[in-house]
């Protein structure tokens, strides 16, 4: 103990002596327009290793020896600046960096404290002229337009520095140092996912068509546990190609207001900073910041020619530090433009760099999506190239696109996209998977994500998957504990022929349930049976519990997360059903299909079939039969969804979706107990309000045209769980209302924090408001009302607790807050009418978990 103390004193002495010869230098690194701190800028004495990096607010502090030196400050997207300092005399530095290639005098703007006026402001007049002319040089105004596109996307661990073991022992992951790369700013990163694509795009204005010919595509990395096509669809939506000449810029599944939007002068403050030259043309550096830095806007610079064309030569966009955007601590978009002799605008580079963070203290992830555009042409394509417009698919993969050799990429990759460390992510993944702890962790995560467990370790040999695992155990009031096991074949078994099924057992009802299907696809499947576009013929036979008036649109009915309910879900029958289904989907968004269905529905003690006879007596029936034909039509052009094995999870609802179904059956035909005709139509769309959020709108209507018992009527969808479920009524009971015609609506308004962002202290939480209003107008015509004596014959007595609606629709309204802890949404929902019905819930709290930007 004494020896340790002496050693500590000696060590402290030497540290103190060395420190006495140094001086602490502090300061801030800021954007020259916005005055915002630039996080993680590099500050280093030239030709030395002495330096540091700024923190998340742009602040830095480090110790330096006395004497004159050159301090070099660098940051991605900004000019490197060199300053002569004399530690001992210079102790506080406030440095403003300007965008790359632009020389400006130091300008510091503090938007929250200055007096700004739009009236007679030359910067506002200038930007209005740009906005008025932005359509004049649109490349898509030509009859034809083609170009080559190279895209590279990297995800990496930010500021990666390997930590050696204390005892000097060799660690399992020491090889990671072989794959570390260094950015221009000096920041070290460890790439863990890398994607590259080379394609040629052909555009035709009339009739409008755009085709992508993918010549080469490769990807590798830790995200291989997800669906390749699903990840690509998701990333293409998250990192959309930015068009600053549109009013709204889709990015991170949000909508940002463009600095050249029609409402730009009311949303942004503009500043004419300086006159500089780009490509030997005099340009104005136009700076801009949003009035409210928490909203979805940008800070940055536009470099615009000082002539009557108002051509944008360069754009640099950043997100404000205070923006209500999850996980993004910094983002820079840099775009370069050139112009043809007829003043047509051509983009040559689009570079997005993002720092993602789960928390302020974490180093986070670095991401980059670099796009290089070349070989632009407005000439009529050759006769061979014109044939591409006859292709049905918008994206055409060349046969060898996924198998290009490394030499192809070395020759085709632009110099700007070449990493300093050429050791590939593919090699990294091979080494990682050789470590057992990583291999089994990856397999476990893959199971959680997909819900299925492969029966062979080698994906190229795996013919059958077990699952979905989240449906293995559930429970309800009728079955008690429900156990289920299932699975299905993969394209390795057969690219066109698929089988799937499950078996389930309830400990309370002691009944075995099952489902089995065989599907033949008329085109080869790559990963999933249901991948887009479907063209298949399927036969399915099942026997299971049928919960009346309860449907869950985007999850399995057996998902264990739905096991907890606000009341007993006893409104159920048993259903035996066989279906033959034909489905055809087209790339233009049109899909259609036909189903031949034979079913027998069995009554239970909870949903009895007590049939009225003509003489007024009642006969209990065990079941009824139905053989029906259903015709389906759907239109949903440009839908964006993440494809899983069993579902399509919408990424956005921007596409207009229209669908119509009609079911028909004739009494006596193939055993049908009733004549039956039912028609349903639906409409769905998301409406963006630029800076003011967006509304998801769903409308439906339907009618049963015949006299039928209550199981065949329209049963509104009731949500008996404590989760938020789309297209379901939060405070309605199952079978509470029975109708034979209806019209419904579902409105959800997401304000993106526009109200809460204005409240001091509350705005720091970055909560976002959600308002909901949904309702259903329903009616039961006399022919289907068993209360009327003249219509009783053949109808079933309504279950206890079932009612008809009067002239007023059922309505619910809710207020919610999402983005709580960045993943939780909580709604409080009120039932607005029919509040005197027995055993109902008048209001309640519902919640869901969802990660969003």
C-alpha positions in Angstrom: 0.0 0.0 0.0 2.8 2.4 0.9 4.7 1.6 -2.3 1.5 2.3 -4.4 1.1 5.7 -2.6 4.7 6.7 -3.3 4.5 5.7 -6.9 1.2 7.7 -7.2 3.0 10.8 -5.7 5.9 10.5 -8.1 3.6 10.0 -11.1 1.5 13.1 -10.0 4.7 15.1 -9.8 5.8 14.4 -13.3 2.3 15.0 -14.7 2.1 18.3 -12.8 5.6 19.4 -14.1 4.7 18.6 -17.7 1.4 20.4 -17.4 3.1 23.5 -16.0 4.9 23.8 -19.4 1.6 23.6 -21.3 -1.3 26.1 -21.8 -5.0 25.2 -22.3 -6.6 26.5 -25.5 -10.4 26.7 -25.7 -12.8 27.9 -28.3 -15.7 27.1 -30.6 -16.1 26.0 -34.2 -19.3 27.4 -35.9 -21.1 27.6 -39.2 -20.4 31.0 -40.8 -24.2 31.4 -41.6 -26.1 30.0 -38.8 -23.8 30.5 -35.9 -24.4 26.9 -34.9 -21.6 24.8 -33.4 -20.1 22.2 -35.7 -19.7 18.9 -33.8 -16.6 16.8 -34.1 -14.5 19.2 -36.2 -10.8 18.4 -36.2 -8.4 20.9 -34.5 -4.8 20.0 -34.8 -1.4 21.8 -34.9 0.0 21.5 -38.4 2.7 18.8 -38.8 2.1 17.5 -35.3 -0.2 15.0 -33.5 -1.3 17.6 -30.9 -4.9 18.5 -31.2 -8.5 17.4 -30.4 -12.0 17.4 -31.8 -14.9 19.7 -31.0 -17.8 18.3 -28.9 -21.4 18.0 -30.1 -21.9 21.8 -29.6 -18.7 22.8 -31.4 -16.7 23.5 -28.2 -13.1 22.3 -27.8 -10.4 22.5 -25.2 -6.9 21.0 -25.2 -3.5 21.5 -23.7 -0.6 22.8 -25.9 3.0 23.7 -25.4 3.9 27.5 -25.6 5.3 29.0 -28.8 3.9 30.1 -32.1 2.2 27.4 -34.2 -0.2 26.9 -37.1 -3.5 25.5 -36.0 -5.4 23.6 -38.7 -9.2 23.3 -38.4 -11.1 21.0 -40.8 -14.7 19.7 -41.2 -16.4 17.7 -43.9 -18.2 20.0 -46.3 -16.3 23.1 -45.1 -13.0 24.8 -46.1 -10.0 23.9 -44.0 -8.8 26.9 -42.1 -5.3 27.7 -40.8 -4.7 30.1 -38.0 -1.4 31.2 -36.4 -1.7 31.0 -32.6 0.7 31.5 -29.7 -0.3 29.3 -26.8 0.3 31.3 -23.7 -1.0 34.5 -25.3 -3.9 33.1 -27.4 -6.2 31.1 -25.1 -9.7 31.6 -26.5 -10.6 31.1 -30.2 -13.9 31.5 -31.9 -13.7 30.2 -35.5 -16.3 30.2 -38.3 -15.9 27.8 -41.1 -17.4 28.3 -44.6 -18.4 25.7 -47.2 -15.8 23.9 -49.3 -14.3 25.9 -52.2 -15.9 29.2 -51.1 -13.8 32.0 -49.7 -15.9 34.3 -47.4 -15.2 36.9 -44.9 -16.1 35.8 -41.4 -19.9 36.1 -41.0 -21.7 35.1 -37.8 -25.5 35.2 -37.8 -27.6 34.7 -34.7 -31.1 34.3 -36.1 -32.8 34.1 -32.7 -31.5 37.5 -31.6 -31.4 39.7 -34.7 -34.2 41.9 -36.2 -35.2 40.4 -39.6 -37.6 41.9 -42.0 -38.9 40.4 -45.3 -40.1 43.8 -46.6 -37.7 45.3 -49.1 -35.1 42.7 -48.2 -32.9 42.2 -51.3 -32.2 38.6 -50.3 -35.9 37.8 -50.3 -36.4 39.5 -53.6 -33.4 37.5 -55.0 -34.8 34.2 -53.8 -38.2 34.9 -55.2 -36.6 35.3 -58.6 -34.9 31.9 -58.2 -38.2 30.3 -57.3 -40.0 31.9 -60.2 -37.5 30.5 -62.7 -36.8 27.1 -61.2 -38.9 25.3 -63.7 -37.3 27.0 -66.7 -34.2 24.7 -66.7 -35.8 21.4 -65.6 -34.1 18.5 -67.4 -37.4 16.6 -67.4 -39.0 19.1 -69.7 -37.2 17.4 -72.6 -38.8 14.6 -74.5 -36.0 12.2 -73.5 -33.4 12.2 -70.8 -30.8 9.6 -70.0 -27.8 9.4 -67.7 -25.5 7.0 -65.8 -25.8 6.9 -62.0 -23.2 5.5 -59.6 -24.4 5.1 -56.0 -22.4 4.1 -52.9 -23.9 3.8 -49.4 -21.8 3.2 -46.3 -22.7 2.7 -42.7 -19.8 2.7 -40.2 -19.1 2.9 -36.5 -18.1 6.5 -35.9 -14.8 7.6 -34.3 -13.8 3.9 -34.0 -10.7 3.3 -31.9 -9.9 -0.2 -30.8 -9.4 -0.8 -27.1 -6.6 -3.3 -26.3 -7.1 -5.7 -23.4 -5.6 -4.6 -20.1 -3.4 -7.7 -19.8 -2.1 -7.4 -23.3 -3.9 -10.6 -24.4 -5.0 -11.0 -28.0 -8.7 -10.3 -28.4 -11.1 -12.1 -30.6 -11.8 -9.0 -32.7 -8.2 -7.6 -33.0 -8.5 -8.0 -36.8 -11.0 -5.1 -36.9 -8.0 -2.7 -37.1 -7.4 -4.0 -40.6 -10.7 -2.5 -41.7 -10.5 0.9 -40.1 -10.8 3.8 -42.6 -10.1 7.6 -42.2 -12.3 10.4 -43.4 -11.0 13.7 -44.8 -11.6 15.3 -41.4 -9.3 12.8 -39.8 -12.1 10.9 -38.1 -11.6 7.1 -38.0 -14.5 4.9 -38.9 -15.2 1.1 -39.1 -17.4 0.4 -42.2 -19.9 -2.4 -41.3 -22.2 -2.1 -44.3 -21.5 -1.1 -47.9 -23.7 -1.1 -50.9 -22.8 -0.1 -54.5 -24.9 0.2 -57.6 -24.3 1.2 -61.2 -27.3 1.9 -63.4 -28.5 3.8 -66.5 -31.7 5.7 -66.3 -33.9 6.3 -69.3 -36.7 8.9 -69.1 -39.5 9.6 -71.6 -41.9 12.5 -71.1 -44.8 11.3 -73.3 -46.1 8.8 -72.4 -44.3 9.3 -69.1 -42.0 6.5 -68.2 -38.8 6.0 -66.3 -36.7 2.8 -66.5 -33.6 1.9 -64.4 -31.2 -0.6 -66.0 -29.1 -1.9 -63.1 -25.8 -3.1 -64.5 -24.1 -3.9 -61.3 -25.2 -4.2 -57.6 -23.5 -5.6 -54.6 -23.9 -5.3 -50.8 -22.4 -6.8 -47.7 -22.5 -6.0 -44.0 -24.3 -6.7 -40.8 -27.7 -5.7 -42.3 -27.7 -8.9 -44.2 -30.0 -10.3 -41.5 -32.7 -8.2 -43.1 -34.4 -8.7 -46.5 -32.0 -7.4 -49.2 -34.8 -6.0 -51.3 -36.7 -4.8 -48.2 -33.6 -2.9 -47.0 -33.0 -1.4 -50.4 -36.6 -0.2 -50.6 -36.3 1.3 -47.1 -33.0 3.0 -47.7 -34.1 4.4 -51.0 -37.0 6.1 -49.1 -35.0 7.2 -46.1 -32.1 8.6 -48.3 -34.2 9.9 -51.2 -32.4 11.7 -53.9 -32.8 15.4 -52.9 -34.4 17.7 -55.4 -34.1 21.3 -53.9 -36.3 22.6 -56.7 -39.4 20.9 -55.3 -41.4 22.4 -52.6 -41.0 19.5 -50.2 -37.9 17.3 -49.8 -38.6 13.7 -48.8 -35.9 12.5 -46.4 -35.9 10.2 -43.3 -39.5 9.4 -44.0 -40.4 13.0 -43.3 -40.9 16.1 -45.5 -38.5 19.0 -45.3 -39.3 22.4 -46.6 -37.0 23.2 -49.5 -35.2 26.6 -49.4 -36.7 27.1 -52.9 -40.2 26.2 -51.8 -43.1 28.4 -52.7 -43.5 29.1 -49.0 -39.8 29.6 -48.6 -39.8 33.3 -47.9 -42.4 32.7 -45.1 -40.4 29.8 -43.6 -36.8 30.8 -44.0 -34.6 33.8 -43.4 -32.3 34.6 -46.3 -29.0 36.5 -46.3 -26.9 37.7 -49.3 -23.4 37.0 -47.9 -20.9 37.6 -50.6 -20.1 37.5 -54.3 -17.7 34.7 -55.4 -16.9 32.9 -58.6 -17.8 29.3 -59.4 -16.8 27.9 -62.9 -15.7 31.4 -63.8 -19.2 32.8 -63.2 -20.0 35.4 -60.6 -22.3 33.9 -58.0 -24.1 35.1 -54.9 -23.7 33.1 -51.7 -27.2 33.0 -50.4 -27.4 31.8 -46.8 -30.6 30.6 -45.2 -32.0 29.5 -41.8 -35.5 28.5 -40.8 -37.5 30.9 -38.5 -38.1 28.0 -36.2 -35.0 25.8 -35.9 -37.0 22.9 -34.4 -39.1 22.4 -37.5 -38.2 20.3 -40.6 -36.1 22.8 -42.5 -32.4 23.3 -43.4 -29.6 25.8 -42.8 -27.1 26.3 -45.5 -26.0 28.0 -48.6 -27.1 28.3 -52.3 -24.6 29.6 -54.8 -26.6 31.3 -57.6 -25.4 33.1 -60.7 -25.6 36.9 -60.8 -27.4 37.1 -64.1 -31.0 36.8 -65.4 -30.9 33.0 -65.4 -30.6 32.7 -61.6 -28.8 29.3 -62.0 -28.0 27.4 -58.9 -24.5 26.1 -59.2 -24.0 24.6 -55.8 -26.0 23.8 -52.7 -25.0 22.9 -49.2 -27.7 22.0 -46.7 -27.5 21.1 -43.1 -30.1 20.2 -40.5 -30.4 22.7 -37.6 -28.9 21.5 -34.2 -32.3 21.9 -32.5 -34.4 20.1 -35.1 -37.0 17.6 -33.9 -35.4 14.8 -35.8 -34.5 11.5 -34.0 -31.1 9.9 -34.0 -29.6 12.5 -36.5 -26.9 14.6 -34.7 -25.6 16.1 -37.9 -26.4 15.9 -41.6 -24.9 17.6 -44.6 -26.2 17.5 -48.2 -23.8 18.8 -50.9 -24.9 19.1 -54.5 -23.2 20.3 -57.7 -24.9 21.4 -60.8 -23.9 22.3 -64.3 -25.9 23.7 -67.3 -26.0 22.9 -71.0 -25.9 25.4 -73.8 -29.7 25.8 -73.6 -29.5 26.3 -69.9 -30.8 22.9 -68.9 -29.9 22.1 -65.3 -27.9 18.9 -64.7 -26.9 17.5 -61.4 -23.4 16.0 -61.2 -23.1 15.1 -57.6 -25.4 14.5 -54.6 -23.5 13.6 -51.4 -25.3 13.1 -48.1 -23.4 12.5 -44.9 -25.1 11.7 -41.6 -24.1 11.1 -38.1 -26.6 8.9 -36.3 -26.8 8.8 -32.5 -29.0 6.9 -30.0 -27.9 9.3 -27.3 -25.8 12.4 -27.0 -23.0 10.6 -25.2 -22.6 7.8 -27.8 -20.2 8.1 -30.7 -22.9 6.8 -33.0 -22.9 5.8 -36.6 -21.6 7.5 -39.7 -23.5 7.1 -42.9 -22.9 8.4 -46.4 -24.8 8.1 -49.7 -22.8 9.3 -52.6 -24.3 9.7 -56.0 -22.3 10.6 -59.1 -24.2 11.4 -62.3 -22.5 11.3 -65.8 -23.1 10.9 -69.5 -26.2 13.1 -69.5 -28.1 13.0 -72.8 -31.3 14.6 -74.2 -31.1 12.9 -77.6 -33.6 10.3 -78.7 -32.3 6.9 -77.6 -31.3 4.3 -80.2 -33.9 1.9 -81.5 -32.4 -0.8 -79.2 -32.5 1.5 -76.1 -36.1 2.5 -76.9 -37.1 -1.1 -76.3 -36.5 -0.6 -72.6 -39.8 1.3 -72.4 -41.6 -1.9 -73.4 -40.4 -3.5 -70.1 -43.1 -3.8 -67.5 -40.8 -3.5 -64.5 -39.5 0.0 -63.6 -36.2 -1.6 -62.5 -34.5 -4.1 -64.8 -31.7 -6.1 -63.3 -29.2 -7.4 -65.8 -28.6 -11.1 -65.4 -25.0 -10.7 -64.0 -25.7 -7.6 -62.0 -25.3 -9.3 -58.7 -22.1 -11.3 -59.7 -19.8 -8.6 -61.1 -16.1 -9.3 -60.4 -14.0 -7.0 -58.3 -12.2 -5.8 -61.5 -15.5 -4.4 -62.8 -16.0 -2.3 -59.7 -12.3 -1.1 -59.6 -12.7 0.1 -63.2 -16.2 1.6 -62.8 -16.0 3.2 -59.4 -15.4 7.0 -59.5 -12.3 8.2 -57.8 -14.3 10.2 -55.3 -15.9 7.0 -54.1 -12.7 5.1 -53.5 -11.9 4.5 -49.8 -8.4 5.0 -48.4 -8.6 1.5 -46.9 -9.6 -0.9 -49.7 -10.2 -3.9 -47.4 -13.8 -4.7 -48.2 -16.7 -5.1 -45.8 -17.3 -8.5 -47.4 -13.9 -9.7 -46.0 -14.8 -8.1 -42.7 -18.0 -10.2 -42.5 -16.1 -13.4 -43.3 -13.8 -12.8 -40.4 -16.6 -11.8 -38.1 -18.6 -14.9 -38.9 -15.5 -17.1 -38.1 -15.9 -15.9 -34.4 -18.6 -18.1 -32.8 -20.0 -15.4 -30.5 -20.7 -13.2 -33.5 -22.0 -16.0 -35.7 -24.6 -17.1 -33.1 -25.5 -13.5 -32.2 -26.2 -12.8 -35.9 -28.4 -15.9 -36.2 -30.3 -14.9 -33.1 -31.0 -11.4 -34.4 -32.0 -12.8 -37.8 -34.5 -15.0 -36.1 -36.0 -12.1 -34.1 -36.2 -9.9 -37.2 -37.6 -12.4 -39.6 -39.6 -14.4 -37.0 -38.4 -17.7 -38.5 -35.7 -20.2 -37.7 -33.9 -21.9 -40.7 -33.4 -25.6 -40.6 -30.1 -25.5 -42.3 -27.1 -23.2 -41.4 -26.3 -22.6 -45.0 -28.8 -20.2 -46.6 -28.1 -21.7 -50.0 -29.2 -25.1 -48.7 -32.0 -24.1 -46.4 -35.3 -25.4 -47.8 -37.6 -25.0 -44.8 -38.1 -22.4 -42.0 -39.9 -22.8 -38.7 -42.1 -20.0 -37.5 -43.3 -17.4 -37.0 -41.8 -17.6 -33.5 -43.8 -14.7 -32.0 -47.0 -16.8 -32.5 -45.7 -19.8 -30.6 -47.7 -19.0 -27.5 -50.9 -16.9 -27.0 -54.1 -17.1 -25.0 -57.7 -16.1 -25.0 -60.9 -16.7 -23.1 -62.1 -19.7 -25.2 -58.9 -21.6 -25.9 -57.1 -20.8 -22.7 -53.4 -21.1 -23.4 -52.8 -21.5 -27.1 -49.7 -23.3 -28.4 -48.8 -23.1 -32.1 -46.0 -24.5 -34.3 -45.6 -23.9 -38.1 -43.3 -23.2 -41.0 -42.9 -23.2 -44.7 -40.6 -23.9 -47.6 -38.2 -21.4 -49.2 -37.2 -20.7 -52.8 -34.2 -23.1 -52.2 -36.8 -25.9 -52.2 -38.5 -24.6 -55.3 -38.6 -21.1 -56.8 -42.2 -21.5 -57.8 -43.8 -24.1 -55.6 -44.4 -23.3 -51.9 -46.0 -24.9 -48.9 -46.8 -23.4 -45.5 -48.9 -24.3 -42.5 -49.3 -24.5 -38.8 -50.9 -26.6 -36.0 -52.3 -25.1 -32.8 -53.9 -26.4 -29.7 -55.9 -24.8 -26.9 -55.6 -26.1 -23.3 -59.2 -25.0 -22.4 -61.2 -26.0 -25.5 -58.9 -29.0 -26.2 -59.3 -28.6 -29.9 -56.6 -29.0 -32.6 -56.6 -26.2 -35.2 -54.6 -26.2 -38.4 -53.8 -24.4 -41.6 -52.1 -25.7 -44.8 -51.5 -24.1 -48.1 -49.8 -24.9 -51.4 -49.0 -22.0 -53.8 -47.7 -22.1 -57.3 -46.0 -18.9 -58.6 -46.0 -18.2 -62.3 -42.7 -16.3 -61.9 -39.6 -17.2 -59.9 -39.4 -16.0 -56.3 -36.0 -14.8 -55.0 -36.5 -14.6 -51.2 -40.2 -14.8 -50.2 -43.4 -16.4 -51.4 -45.2 -13.0 -51.2 -42.6 -10.8 -52.8 -43.8 -8.2 -55.3 -45.2 -8.7 -57.9 -47.3 -11.7 -57.1 -48.7 -13.9 -59.9 -49.8 -17.1 -58.3 -52.5 -19.8 -57.8 -53.0 -20.9 -54.2 -55.1 -23.5 -52.4 -55.5 -23.3 -48.6 -57.5 -25.3 -46.1 -57.9 -24.3 -42.4 -59.8 -25.0 -39.3 -59.5 -22.4 -36.5 -61.2 -20.1 -34.1 -62.9 -17.1 -35.8 -63.0 -14.0 -33.7 -66.0 -12.1 -34.8 -65.5 -8.4 -35.3 -61.8 -8.5 -34.6 -59.2 -8.1 -37.3 -55.6 -7.0 -37.0 -54.3 -5.4 -40.2 -50.6 -5.5 -39.8 -49.8 -8.3 -37.4 -50.6 -12.0 -36.9 -53.8 -12.8 -34.9 -51.6 -15.0 -32.8 -48.9 -12.4 -32.0 -48.2 -12.8 -28.3 -48.2 -9.0 -27.9 -52.0 -9.1 -28.4 -52.6 -11.5 -25.6 -53.5 -8.8 -23.0 -56.9 -7.4 -23.6 -59.3 -5.0 -21.9 -62.1 -7.5 -21.9 -62.8 -11.1 -22.6 -62.7 -11.9 -26.3 -65.5 -14.5 -26.3 -67.3 -13.4 -29.4 -66.0 -16.2 -31.6 -67.0 -19.2 -33.6 -65.1 -22.1 -35.2 -64.5 -21.9 -38.9 -63.6 -24.6 -41.4 -62.6 -23.0 -44.8 -61.1 -24.0 -48.1 -60.0 -21.4 -50.7 -58.7 -21.5 -54.2 -57.1 -18.0 -54.9 -55.7 -16.5 -58.1 -53.7 -13.3 -57.7 -52.0 -11.0 -60.2 -50.0 -7.9 -59.5 -48.7 -5.5 -62.1 -45.9 -2.9 -61.9 -48.3 -0.1 -62.8 -50.0 -0.6 -59.4 -53.0 -2.6 -60.7 -53.7 -5.9 -59.1 -56.7 -8.2 -59.2 -57.7 -11.7 -58.1 -60.5 -14.2 -57.6 -61.3 -16.5 -54.7 -63.5 -19.6 -54.7 -64.4 -20.2 -51.1 -66.2 -23.0 -49.3 -66.8 -22.6 -45.6 -68.7 -24.0 -42.7 -69.0 -21.8 -39.6 -69.8 -23.5 -36.3 -71.7 -21.9 -33.4 -70.3 -21.7 -29.9 -71.8 -21.0 -26.5 -70.5 -17.5 -26.9 -72.0 -17.0 -30.4 -75.1 -19.1 -30.8 -77.0 -19.7 -34.0 -80.6 -19.6 -32.8 -82.7 -19.5 -35.9 -86.2 -18.1 -36.2 -88.7 -20.3 -38.0 -91.7 -19.0 -40.0 -94.1 -19.9 -37.2 -92.0 -17.9 -34.6 -90.3 -20.8 -33.0 -86.6 -21.0 -32.5 -84.3 -23.8 -33.7 -80.7 -23.9 -32.5 -78.3 -24.6 -35.4 -74.8 -26.0 -35.1 -73.5 -24.4 -38.4 -74.3 -23.0 -41.8 -72.5 -23.5 -45.1 -71.4 -21.1 -47.8 -69.8 -21.5 -51.2 -68.9 -18.1 -52.7 -66.9 -16.4 -55.4 -65.0 -13.2 -54.4 -63.6 -10.8 -57.0 -60.9 -8.3 -56.0 -59.4 -5.2 -57.7 -56.8 -2.9 -56.2 -54.8 0.1 -57.4 -51.8 1.3 -55.5 -49.1 2.8 -57.7 -45.7 3.6 -56.2 -46.4 2.0 -52.9 -43.5 1.8 -50.5 -43.3 -1.1 -48.2 -40.8 -3.3 -46.4 -41.3 -6.9 -47.5 -41.2 -9.7 -44.9 -42.0 -13.4 -45.4 -45.7 -13.0 -44.4 -46.4 -9.3 -44.6 -45.9 -6.1 -46.4 -45.3 -3.3 -43.8 -45.9 0.1 -45.3 -43.0 2.5 -45.3 -45.1 5.5 -46.3 -48.8 5.9 -47.3 -48.0 8.5 -50.0 -49.5 6.4 -52.7 -53.2 6.7 -53.5 -54.7 3.2 -52.8 -58.1 2.2 -54.1 -59.7 -1.2 -53.8 -63.1 -2.8 -54.5 -64.2 -6.4 -53.6 -67.4 -8.2 -54.3 -68.6 -11.5 -52.9 -71.4 -13.6 -54.4 -73.1 -16.9 -53.5 -76.3 -18.6 -54.5 -78.5 -20.6 -52.1 -78.3 -24.4 -52.8 -75.3 -24.1 -55.1 -72.5 -26.4 -53.8 -74.3 -26.5 -50.4 -74.7 -22.7 -49.8 -77.3 -22.0 -47.1 -78.1 -18.5 -48.3 -78.1 -16.1 -51.3 -75.3 -13.6 -50.6 -74.1 -10.5 -52.3 -71.6 -8.1 -50.6 -69.7 -5.1 -52.0 -66.9 -3.2 -50.3 -64.8 -0.2 -51.5 -61.9 1.6 -49.9 -59.7 4.6 -50.4 -56.4 5.5 -48.6 -54.0 8.4 -49.0 -51.4 10.5 -47.0 -51.6 14.3 -47.4 -48.5 16.3 -46.6 -48.9 19.9 -45.4 -45.3 20.8 -45.8 -44.0 22.3 -42.5 -47.3 21.5 -40.8 -47.2 17.7 -40.7 -49.4 15.3 -42.5 -52.7 13.5 -42.4 -53.4 9.8 -43.1 -56.9 9.3 -44.5 -58.8 6.1 -44.9 -62.4 5.8 -46.1 -64.4 2.7 -46.6 -68.0 1.8 -47.5 -69.9 -1.4 -48.1 -73.3 -3.1 -48.4 -74.8 -6.6 -47.9 -77.6 -6.8 -50.5 -79.4 -9.9 -49.2 -81.3 -11.2 -46.2 -78.7 -13.1 -44.1 -78.0 -14.1 -40.5 -75.8 -11.9 -38.3 -72.4 -13.7 -39.0 -72.7 -12.6 -42.6 -73.6 -9.0 -41.8 -71.0 -6.2 -41.6 -69.2 -6.5 -38.3 -67.2 -3.3 -37.4 -63.6 -4.0 -36.4 -63.2 -3.6 -32.6 -59.8 -3.3 -30.9 -59.9 -5.1 -27.6 -56.2 -4.7 -26.9 -54.3 -1.9 -25.3 -52.3 -1.3 -28.4 -52.9 1.2 -31.2 -54.3 -0.7 -34.2 -55.0 0.9 -37.6 -58.5 0.8 -38.9 -60.0 -0.4 -35.6 -62.3 1.2 -33.1 -60.6 1.7 -29.7 -63.6 1.8 -27.4 -66.0 -0.4 -29.3 -67.0 -3.9 -28.2 -66.9 -6.8 -30.6 -70.3 -7.3 -32.2 -71.6 -4.2 -30.4 -73.1 -2.9 -33.7 -74.5 -5.0 -36.6 -75.2 -3.4 -40.0 -75.8 -4.4 -43.5 -74.5 -1.1 -45.0 -71.9 1.3 -43.8 -69.5 4.1 -44.5 -66.4 4.8 -42.3 -63.5 7.1 -42.0 -60.2 7.2 -40.1 -58.2 10.5 -39.9 -54.9 10.7 -38.1 -53.1 14.0 -38.1 -49.4 14.0 -37.2 -48.2 17.6 -36.4 -44.5 16.7 -36.0 -44.2 18.8 -32.9 -45.4 22.1 -34.4 -47.2 22.9 -31.2 -45.0 21.4 -28.5 -41.8 22.8 -30.2 -43.0 26.3 -29.2 -43.3 25.5 -25.4 -40.2 26.3 -23.4 -38.6 23.3 -21.7 -41.3 20.9 -23.2 -39.6 21.4 -26.6 -36.4 19.8 -25.3 -38.3 16.5 -25.0 -39.0 16.5 -28.8 -42.4 15.1 -28.4 -44.8 15.2 -31.3 -48.6 15.6 -31.3 -51.0 13.2 -32.9 -54.8 13.8 -33.3 -57.2 11.1 -34.4 -60.8 11.1 -35.4 -62.6 8.1 -36.7 -66.2 7.0 -37.1 -68.6 4.7 -38.7 -72.1 5.4 -40.0 -74.0 2.1 -40.2 -77.6 1.0 -40.9 -79.5 -2.2 -40.6 -82.3 -2.4 -43.1 -85.6 -4.0 -42.2 -85.0 -7.2 -44.1 -82.0 -8.1 -41.8 -83.6 -7.0 -38.5 -84.8 -10.1 -36.5 -86.7 -7.7 -34.1 -89.3 -7.2 -36.9 -91.9 -10.0 -36.9 -92.3 -10.1 -40.6 -88.6 -10.7 -41.3 -87.7 -13.2 -38.6 -87.9 -16.3 -40.7 -84.3 -17.6 -41.4 -82.5 -15.0 -39.2 -80.5 -15.7 -36.1 -81.2 -14.0 -32.7 -78.6 -11.3 -32.1 -76.1 -12.0 -29.3 -76.6 -10.2 -26.0 -74.9 -6.8 -26.2 -75.4 -6.3 -29.9 -77.3 -3.2 -31.1 -78.4 -1.4 -34.2 -77.3 2.2 -34.9 -79.6 5.2 -35.2 -79.1 8.0 -37.6 -75.9 9.2 -35.9 -72.5 7.6 -36.7 -70.4 6.0 -34.0 -67.4 8.4 -33.4 -64.1 8.4 -31.5 -61.6 11.2 -31.0 -58.1 10.9 -29.6 -55.1 13.0 -28.6 -51.7 11.5 -28.5 -48.0 12.1 -28.0 -45.5 10.2 -30.0 -41.7 10.2 -29.9 -41.7 9.6 -26.1 -38.1 8.3 -25.5 -37.9 8.3 -29.3 -40.0 5.1 -29.6 -43.2 5.3 -27.7 -46.6 6.7 -28.7 -49.4 7.0 -26.1 -53.0 8.1 -27.1 -56.0 8.9 -25.0 -59.2 8.2 -26.9 -62.8 9.3 -26.1 -65.9 7.6 -27.3 -68.1 10.6 -28.4 -71.5 8.9 -28.6 -73.5 5.8 -27.8 -72.1 6.2 -24.3 -75.1 4.6 -22.6 -74.7 1.2 -24.1 -74.0 -1.3 -21.3 -70.5 -2.7 -20.5 -68.7 -0.3 -22.8 -65.5 1.7 -22.3 -66.0 5.4 -22.7 -62.4 6.3 -22.9 -59.0 4.7 -22.6 -55.3 4.8 -23.0 -53.6 3.0 -25.9 -50.0 2.7 -26.8 -47.6 1.4 -29.4 -43.8 1.2 -30.0 -42.4 2.6 -33.1 -39.0 3.9 -34.0 -39.1 6.9 -36.3 -36.8 9.7 -37.4 
